[in-house]
């Protein structure tokens, strides 16, 4: 289905007028994004006794809440609002299940020091990882909002064609911005290395 013929804001307006068909179009448009985010969280927490359907269900509930609570006057893209709501909901869900697991572990294993998360063998990897994440966050502050959206979608495995459809921007524009972002990150990384 070609979603370029549909405007998110018109669809939301129609959904609020109880048009179920518009909701279905909006839902199917955002399903790939919702599933991708849910899958990322599932991969991190799949050993906690929950399956992918649980994560998808949380994400779908968050999407539904995003549709109901979105306010056009706040000057934020609906896409960004959906991503924010889904991530927050899944983060809360993951925190809840990790707390449940921690409580179970504490009942049976009271000897373990909960502050000792990393053993000596991987502490250097953790410090490098933390540094990389910090660098990416700092560098991404210099990107425009659209560039940040493109970067986030590309990082999550979407193709330029999919990003073009989701953001409702021309494919050539997305490709140009993608190359610009890549060059920008490389230049920042080289600059940091020489300091």
TAKA-V930954 format. One record per backbone hydrogen bond with DSSP energy under -1.0 kcal/mol. CO is the residue of the C=O (numbers start at 0). NH is the residue of the N-H. Records with the same first field share a line. If there is no record, write none. Layout:
# TAKA-V930954
CO: NH + NH
This chain:
# TAKA-V930954
2: 5
6: 10
7: 11
8: 12
9: 13
10: 14
11: 15
13: 18
14: 17
18: 22
19: 23
20: 24
21: 25
22: 26
23: 27
24: 28
25: 29
26: 30
29: 33
30: 34
31: 35
32: 36
33: 37
34: 38
35: 39
36: 40
37: 41
38: 42
39: 43
40: 44
44: 47
50: 53 + 54
51: 55
52: 56
53: 57
54: 58
55: 59
56: 60
57: 61
58: 62
59: 63
60: 64
61: 65
62: 66
63: 67
64: 68
65: 69
70: 73
71: 74
76: 80
77: 81
78: 82
79: 83
80: 84
81: 85
82: 86
83: 87
84: 88
85: 89
86: 90
87: 91
88: 92
89: 93
90: 94
91: 95
92: 96
93: 97
94: 98
95: 99
96: 100
97: 101
98: 102
99: 103
100: 104
101: 105
102: 106
103: 107
104: 108
108: 111
112: 115
114: 116
118: 121
121: 125
122: 126
123: 127
124: 128
125: 129
126: 130
127: 131
128: 132
129: 133
130: 134
131: 135
132: 136
133: 137
134: 138
135: 139
138: 141
139: 142
143: 147
144: 148
145: 149
146: 150
147: 151
148: 152
149: 153
150: 154
151: 155
152: 157
153: 156
158: 162
159: 163
160: 164
161: 165
162: 166
163: 168
169: 173
170: 174
171: 175
172: 176
173: 177
174: 178
175: 179
176: 180
177: 181
178: 182
179: 183
180: 184
181: 185
182: 186
183: 187
184: 188
185: 189
186: 190
187: 191
188: 192
189: 193
